[in-house]
Amino acid sequence: MAHNDPVPTTTATRQLGAAVTVVTVALVLSACTSGRPPALVNASPTGVVPTSPIDAAGQLAGLAAAAHDRKYVAAYTISGNGHRTLLASLATDGTWEVNVDGGALSGGANVAFVGLRTGTYQCLLGGPATSAAGAVPQPPQPSPSVSASPAGPRPPSPSPPASTAPPPPRFVAPACVKVAAPGKAIPDRYDPMFEHIFTDWLAVLLDRDAPISVFGSSPLPHAVGACYAVEPNSVSLVPVMRPGTFCFAPDGTLTVAKIGAGTLTITGPAVGPPATTTLPAPITEGPAAPVTAP
């Protein structure tokens, strides 16, 4: 009766493994000598994962986040309704001041809007439509007395009826008036709109869930950085911001902004911010000055 010899399983396995190793090394050496690196299987089927947003809304949100944290002082020109100037000062403690040349009384008053912990203030700084602080309005002059004539004194003419209209308001400068409580909006009639670009609109631009549409825009004249067009969505009953085009440098500095009230263009490098903001004039009872003269 024939008997089969036992198979040396362990020895055969080792010999097979050694053969595979020799073949693998030979293939690797062949690839190296041919000038091509050995092919490696990519563990990620999706390839390279992007490290920055590729959509316009995401790119603008990143710039707006940088702008929200950026504190600086910069000067701008305002075009679109005459050539005026604007100075934005964003303090390190979160307070701010935006000075708008001709920003009230139909261009007749230079105005500053100041955001403090206690609220938002409108400060008149001067201009042809303002009265100097401390000036006392002159009462109307009486009519000259009736002189005697050869025929004798004439009877006095009847006085015109007294006017019941209130006297026109006096807008005193320099003086500040509180126009909004903390977290509340400035009434539209007092709002020149430019200060929003540096303050609350940034929070809208960096919110990916905000009801706005964002599109990449061709660069505006003199813009540094990327520009984006923003439109509030029609589904929002109250628009969260006004439409416009906004251009930011990579560090978050606003370089150009175009809104309905005009176009801001930066005039030079931004400089370091103050530690805090103080009112440029004493607080008074007002009245606040509207954007359009009454």
Buried (B, 14 or more C-beta within 10 A) or exposed (E): EEEEEEEEEEEEEEEEEEEEEEEEEEEEEEEEEEEEEEEEEEEEEEEEEEEEEEEBBEBBBBBBBBBBEBBBBBBBBBBEEEEBBBBBBBBEEEBBBBBBBBBBBEBBBBBBBBBBEEBBBBBBBEBEBBBEEEEEEEEEEEEEEEEEEEEEEEEEEEEEEEEEEEEEEEBBBBBBBBBBEEEEEBEEEBBBBBBBBBBBBBBBBBBEEBBBBBEEBEBBEEBBBBBBBBBBEEEEEEBBBBBBBBBBBEEBBBBBBBBEBBBBBBEEEBEEBBEEBEBBBEEBEBBBBBBEEE
